[in-house]
Amino acid sequence: MSLLNYLETRKISHSDTLSRTVSAQEKRAAQVQLAKQRKLRWPNPLKIIHIILEKDVGMLLLYNSLVYTAFYDVTATIPSLFAEINGFNNLHIGLAFIPFGVGCAVASILCEKLMDYNYKRIAKAANITIDRKRGEDMKDFPIEKARIQVIWPLLCTGIATILCYGWVLEKEAHLAAPLVLQLIMGVCLTGAFNIMSTMLIDLYPLTPATATAANNLLRCLMGAAGTAVIIQMINGMGRGWCFTFIAAVIFLTSPLLCVELKWGHGWREEQRLRLLKHKEEREMKRVDVEAQQHAEATRAAAVMEEKI
């Protein structure tokens, strides 16, 4: 029993027996009525495709998926590369993932602080009062600027770290070098795609589950494709050039964030107006249907009166 239900039950217990009985019966009747009206709704997977095809969200999902794929390419190659270079057994390989895990943990704390700080800074510059209870109206808030500004330092550091990581493995440097670089990549890459995932929820605050599903679908598909070919890429290109290629892909596609920063707010406003128009059209159709049903009922009543 929840606290609210307990307080409600206690309040009822202090009333007289008749009132308690009537209230309980009314409550049960209301619950039965709600149960009859409740309908089982199956999820619509087409909504995910609709989100992916939006211009602003599509670019954000694409770039987030590329960063996610780079992250998985690094982690997927740790067992084979560390066993080949350092002769690690299964226990040593498992321990080699610790720096990455620590970096991911640090990223979750660091990015939370950075996003909150930049959000408050942007809100103050735009003379927008932050409402912690009801939230702000995102119609005029530059959320793209508040999020993407935080991504840049993490992203640039992460790209440089991937580049160095490949050549450290190519030259078979001391074990400390790749482990430290893994720690940095854990902070930067995890932080970058966590911020982009947060921005995606900011763009779809009313349907966060659908937005998250679209994000998971696209990034997991690309991550699976990347990890499927990474060993073949290393064998064909070498360790250094393989990770150089991965870093280059992330760097060359980073202008997608610039496009999002410049035109994302306008696209978001276009989408809002389009959804508002669709909502008004559905409301007009509903009113027309109700008016038609009322007119039919009136005519039927008039016919019955004539017959009588």
N, C-alpha and C positions, 0 to 999 in steps of 0.2 A: 504494500500500500504506500502510495506517495504521500508527501507531506500535505499537499492540497486536499487529497481525498480524506486524510485523517482529520484535518481541520473541518472539512465539510461534514463528516460523520459526527464529530464531536458537537458541532453546532446543532445538528438535527436532534441529537440525544437530549439536549437541554429543552427542547420543545415538548409539548404534550403528546400523548400517545396517538391521538387522532391525526394530528399534523404530521407526526413521524410516519405513520402508515400511509397517509395520502402522498407525502413527498416521495417515499420509497416507491410507491406504485407509479407515480408520475415519472419518476426517474427510469424505472424499468420500461415503461411504455415508450419513453423517448429513445431509450437505447434500442428497443426492438424496431422502432420506426427508422432510426438511423441505419441499422443493420440491413433493413429491406432496401433502403435507398443506395447503400454502398455498392459500387460496381467494381469488379476486378478489371484493372486496366493493364494491358500488356505493354511493355516498353516498345517504343518505335525506334528501330535502329536508323531509320532514314534521317532522323534529327541530327545524328552524328555527322552524316555526310553533308547536311545543310550547313552545319557549323564550319566544317573543313573548307567548304567552298566560299565562305565569306573572305573578302580580300584581306582585311587586317588580321583576322584570326588564322587564315591559311598560311600567310607568311610567317607569323609567329610560331605556328605549329611546325612548319617546315624547318625553321632554324633551330628550334628547340630539339627537334628530332635529330638533327645533325650533331649538335653538342652531346646529346644523349648517346648517339652511336659512337662518337669518339671516346666517351667515357667507358662504354662497354668493350670497345676494341682494346683499350689498355688493360682492363681487368681480365678479359678473356685470354690474353696472351701471357699473363703472368706465369701460369703453371709450366707451359712449354718453354718459354724463354729463360726463366730462372733455373729450370732443371737442366737446360742445355748449357747455359753460361756458368752457373755456379754449382752444378751437380746436386741440386736440392732434392731431398726426398719429400714425401707427402706432408710430413709434419712441418718441415721448413717452408714449403710452399704455402701452407695455411698461415703460418706466422707472417709471411711476406705481405699478406693482405691487411695486416694491422695498420700500417701507415695510411692506407686508403680509407679504412674505416674511421680512423681518428680524424682525418681531414673532412669526411662527410659529416661527422658529429659537430666539428667546429663550424662548418659551413651553415648548419641549421641555426646555430646561435648567432653567428656573425651576421648572416643575411637578415635575420629578423630585426636586429638592431639597426642595420644600415637602411632597410626599407622603411622602418618607422621614422628614423631621423629624416630621411629625404622626403617622405610623405608630409611630415609636419613642416619642413622647410618650404616645399612647393605650395602647400596650403597657405602658409603665412605670406608668401610672396604674392599669391593670387587673392589675398584678403578673404579667404574662405575659412569659416569657423568649423572646427572638427567636432562632429557630434558622435560621441562614443556609443550612444544608445541606439539611435536610429540610422547612423551612417550619413555620409554626405551624398548629395545629388551629383552623380558622375557625369551628368549632361555637360556641365561646364568645367569639370575638374580635369586638368591635364594628366591623367593617370599614366599615359604612355611616357611622358617626360619623367614622372616620379619614379617609374620602375626602370626604364632603360638607362637612365643616368647611373644607377647603381650597378648595372650589368657590366659597363665598359671596363672598369679596372680589373674585375674578376676575369672577364673574357680575354683581355689582352695578356694578362699573366698566364692564364690557362693555355692559350695558343703557344706562347713562348716556351712554356714548360713541356708541352707535348713535343715540340721541336727538339728541345734539349734531351728529352727522355729517349727519343729514338737514337740519337747519336751517342749517348752514354752507353746504351745497349750495344750499339754497333762497335764501339771501341772496347767493350767489356771492361768498363771502369770499375772502381771499388764498389762493393755492394751498397755502401751508404749513399752513393750518388742517386741510383734509381729509387731507393726507398724514400729519400727526402723529396725527390721530384714527385713521387706518388702522393705524398702528404700534401704537397702544394696543389697537385691536380685534383685531389679529393675536395679541397676547399674551393677552388676556383670553378671547376666544371660542375660540381654538384650545386654550388651557389648560383651559378648562371642559370642552369635549367630549373632550379627551384624558384628563382625570381620570375622567370618567364611563365612557369606554371601558375604562380600567384597572379601575374598580370592577366592570364587567360581567365581566371575566376573573376577578376575585376571587370573584365569585358562582358561576362555573362553572370552577373550576380543572382539572377532569378532562376537560372538552370545550371548550377555549378556541377551537378552530377553528370549532365550531358556533356558539358565542356571538358570535364576531367576524362570522361570516356573517350572523347575524340582525341584528346592529348595522348592517352595511353595507347589507343589503337595505332596512331601514326608513328609514335616514337618506338613502340615495341616492334612494329613491322620493319622499320628502318634499322633498329638495333639488331634484330635477328638477321637481316640481310648483311649487315656489316660484320657481325661476328662469324657468319658463315664463310666469308671470303678472306678474312684477315690473315689467316695462316698462309694461304696461297699467295697473298700479296707480299708477305714477309719473305717467303721463299723465292719469289720472282724479283722483288725490288730490293731486298735487303732491309735490315731493321731500320737503319737511319732514314733511307729514302721513303720507306713505307709510312713512318710516322710524320715525316716532312710533308708527304702528300695529304695526310689527314689534317695536319695543322693548316696547310694551304687551303683546303676545302672550307674549313671553318672561317678562315680569314677572308677568303674571296666572297663568301656568301654573307659576311657580316653587314654589308650595306643594306640588307633586308631590314635590319633594325633601324637604320637611318630613314628608310622609306616609311616604316611604321611610325617613327617619331614625327615625321613631317606631315604625313597624310592620314595617319591613323585616327586622329580625332574627327576629321571630316567624314571618313568612312563610317565611324561609329555613329555619328549624327545622322547620316543617310540611313543607316540600318534602323535607328530608333524611329525616325519618321516613317519608314516603310512599315515597321511593325505596328506603329500607331495607326497608320492608314488601314492596315489589314484588320486591326481590332475594331475600328469604327465600321468597316464594311460588314464584319460579322455581327456587330451589334445592330446595324440597320437591317440585316437579313433576319435576325431574330425578332426584331420589332415587326417587320412585315409579316412574318409567319404567324406571330401572335395576333396581329390585326386580322389576318385572313381567317384564322381559326375563330376569332370572336365574331366576325361577320357571318361565317358559316353557322355558328351556333345560334346567332340571332335569327338568321333565315329559317333554320330548323324550328326554332321556337315559334316563329310567326306562322309557319305551315301547320304546326300542331294546333295553334289557337284557331286557325281557319277551319280545320277539321272538326274541332270541338264545337 
